């Protein structure tokens, strides 16, 4: 994702942002298909009415019906509570593989069976970064690949999740905000933390890809530790009673977007070139992926970010409802996939 201030380049969204935040305004000002026009604003009535003009359209890009993912915790073991890590790993794995939740997403795969496999997690060595940018995550991904850490994974269907620790600020800056290498990041002051594309201004996370060789691409998602800060500000997107639940909902959003629109980063790199559309999977005419409009539409985050029961009755998981063409709006778990005529 290129640095976006002072840019007039339209681009599809690959971020999760809080409704009404500066980050939302920042990204929605550019949220359109390559070569397209800016989206028209909606006047939304209470109760989340159907919004068919935001239905997703398939543009021919890559999707991931058999998704795998791995969690990397940034900042060293001292930056993470072991209970948080265990809760995140368990809940995210359960949510992504849950039958009734996947029934909603199957409409984007011609109702063919989709799967999600959690490959485990690890804490990366190093110190907690005060700020972490897109340049940093791309450098880190390349470093892990060079070290052989990502060896053995099917890179065409694996998303590597990177989770920032408590207090770290996430940005979409294309210039590095921390020195990233084998030890992941140095402890430095944030660079422009008040920018519109900062987690202090409503950014929760984003997904993308890194080309490490002409024929090798690595998919990633990164998210902030979303919580209320001691000074009263919000870092990320807060909707639940515990930060780990906010994190699970953020990565549920990002992983579902990655599985339905894997190569959005290539479309962003191509900029205004109309040919960039060919990289896109399921994206609305307003440039939104499956997780975007539900957050933007909800006047109350609790309407779309909820703890839902798992299909087998073994507990609840915190998720964000995804956009469903079948109902032209956000939808929670359903017992059966929708008929294909809605896809």
N, C-alpha and C positions, 0 to 999 in steps of 0.2 A: 504494500500500500504506500503510494507516494505521500510525501508531506503535503497537506492540503490547504494551508492558509495561503491567501492571495491567489488561489487557483480557481478557474472557472470551469474546470474539467468535470463533466458529469460522470457519475460512477455508481454502480449498484452497491447496495449496503452489504457488508459482511461483518457488522458489529452489532452488539446488543447495547442499547442505550436507554436511560431512564426517561419516561414521558415528561415533557416540559422542561427538560434540562438543556443547558447550553450545548452539550454534546449532541443531543437529538437535533437541535436546530442546525448545528454545524453540518452533520452528515445528511440530513434531509434536504438541505439546500443543494446538495449535489446528487441526491438519490434518484437516478434515472438510468435507463439503459444507455449503453454507449451510442452516441449519435442521436439520442432522444432529447426529450424536453423535461423540464422539471415537473414533479408531480403536483397535481391540484390538491389543495388542502381540503379536508373533510370537516363538516360540522357534525360532530358525533352526538347522538342522543344517548341518555343513560340507558343501560341495559345491553350494550353491545349489539346493535342491530346488524343484520346481514350487510356485507359490503362487497358485492360481487365484482365491482370494478377493481378490487384489490386481489382477485383470484390469481393464483400462480399460473404461469404459462411455461411450457417446456420449450427450451431453445436449442436442444440437441447436445448439450454438454454432458460431461461425465457425472454419473451418480455412483453410489456405493451401496448396493443391496446387501452385501456381506461385509459389514463394517467391523473393524477391530480398533481398539484404542488402548493407549498406555498413558499413565499419569506420571509426570515428572514434577516433584515439589521443589521449587527454587528456594535457595536461601540457607541451606544447611539444616541439620537435624534440630539445632537449637531454636530455629525460627518456627517450628511447627509442633503443635500438640498432637501426640500420637492418637488421641481419641478423635480429633478432627479428621486426621488422615483416614482412619479406619471407617468413620461414618461416611466420608466423601466417597471412598472407593466402593463401599458396599452399596450405598444408595444409588450412585451413578450407574454402576453395573446393573443393578436391578431395574432401574427406570428404562435404560436403553434396550434391555432385552425383554421387557414386559409385553405380553401378548396384546392386551387391550390398548396399551399406548401405541404399540406398533401398528395396530389396526387402523389408526388414524393416518399414519404415514404410508401405508401400503397403496393408497390411491395414487401416489406419485411413482409407483413401480408396477403399474398395471395389475395390481392386486397379487403380484407374485410375492412369495414369502421373503421377508427381509430378516436379517439377523444382526446381532451386535455381540461381540465377544470382548470381554475385558481381559487384557493381557498382563495386568499387574501394575505395580507402581514402585517408585524409588525416590529417595530424597537426594537431590544433587548437592555435592559438597560446595562450600563457599559461605559467604556472609549475605545477610539480607540486603537487597538493593533498595535504596530510597526511591528510585525511579527506574522504570523499565520501559523501553521503547520498542517499536517494530524493528528498528535496526538491531537492537540487542537480541530479540528473539530469533531473528534470521541468522545472526552471528552464532548464537548458541546452537541452533539446529545444525548449522554447517560444522561446528566444532564436534558435536556429538557424532555426526556421521563420519567425520574424519577419524575419530577415535575408535570407530567400530562399534559404538554403543547401540546403534540402530540396526546392526547386522542381524539377519535372520527373520526380519519382519517383511511381510509383503507390503512394500511401500505404495502400491497402487490402491490399497484398500485400508491402510492404517492411518489413523490420526493420532499424533502425539500431543497430549494435553500438557500445558505448562501452567502451573498454579503458583501465583505470587503469594508470599507470606503476608501476614498482618502488617499493615503500615506502608507497604510498597505502593507507589503510584504508577498506574499504567497509562501510557500514551501511545499514539500512533505516529510518533515522530520518526522520520526516516534517518535522522542523525542519532547516533548512540547517546544514551543518557547514562550508561554505565559501561565500564570496561568488562566485556564478556569474553570468557575463554574457557579453559578447562575447568576453572573453579567457579564458573558461571557469572559472577558479577562482583564488582567492588562496591564498597559502601560510600556513596557520594550523595551530594545534595540533588534534589529533583531539578530537572531542566524544564522551565516553563510549566510548572504544575497547574497553573490556572488557565491554561489554554482550553479551548472548547473541546478538544479531543482528548482530554484527560479524564481519568477515573474520578477526580475530584469534581468534575463537572458533569458526571452522569454516565461515563463510559464503563461498561461492565466487562467487556471482553470482545474478542474477534477471532476469526479463523482465516487461514490463508495457506500459502504453499511457498516452498523455496526450491529453486532449481539448483541442484548441487553438481549436475553434469548435464550435457545435452539430452541424455535419455533417462535422467534420474530426477524425480521430483519428490519432495517430502511434504506431507500435509501436517499442519499443526493447528492448535487452538490455544489461546492464552486468555486467562481470566484473573481478575483482581480478587483480593480477599475483601468481599463486600461487607461493610459494617458501618455503624455510626461511630465517628471518631470522638475522642474526649473533648475536643473543642466545639462539638456540635455539628461539624460538617459530615457529609456522607462520602465515603470512598466506595465507588461502584454503585450497585443497585441493591437496595435493602428491602426485602418483602417478608422475611420470616423472622422467627424469634431467636434464631442462632445463625451466626455467620456461615457455618458449614453448609447450612441448607440453602443460603443464597448462592453459594459456590456451585452446589449441585445443579440448581436451576439454571445458572448461567451456562454451565457446560452441557446440560441437556439441550439448551437452545443451540449452542455452537455445533454440537455433534450432529444434530438433526439437520442443521443447515449444511454441514460438510457432506452428509450422506446424500443430500438432494441437489447440491450445487458445489461440487468439489473444486472446480477450477475457476471460481470467481476471482481469485487473485490475478490470473492471467488476463481476465477481462479488464480488471482495473489497470494493469500494466499497459494494456493496449489503448487505454484512454478513450478519446472520442472517435476512434476508428470504428465505423459501423460493423466491420468484420469481427470486432471483439465480442459481439453477441454470441457467436458460435461457441464460445467457451462456457456460456452459462447453462445451468441445468434448469431447475424450477425457480423462476423469478417473476415477480409481478411486473406489469407495465410501468409501475412506479419505481422499479429497481429494488423491491423488497424480497428478501428470502422468507422461508417459512416461519421464522421466529420473530420477524421484525414488526409487522403490523399489529399483532396482538398486544405487544408492549406499548406501542404508540396509541392504539385505540382505547386502551383501558384507562378510564379516569381514576380508577383505584387499582393499583397493582394486584391487590388480593383477588380481583376478578379473574386474573389469568395466571397468577403464580400461587399455586396451592399444593398442599400435601394430599396426594390421592392414594387410594388403596391399590395394592398390587393384585394382579389377576388371581393369583393362587391364595390370596387372603393372608399372606404372611407379612403384614406390616404396611406402612405407608412410605411414600417417597416424595420429596419436594421437587416439583417440576414447574416449567412454564408451558402453558397450553400453546400448541402450534397452530398455524393457520391451516384450515381445512377448506378446500374448494367445495366439498360436498355441502357444507353449511354456510359457506362464504363468510367465515369468521373463525375465531379461536375455538378449539374443541378439545375436551378432555378425553379420557379413555372411553372406548366403546367396545361392546362385546363381539361385534362382527365388522369386517371391512365394509366400506361403502361400495355400492355398485359402481362399475367402471364408468358409467355414463357421466359421473360427476368429476372424473379425473381430467 
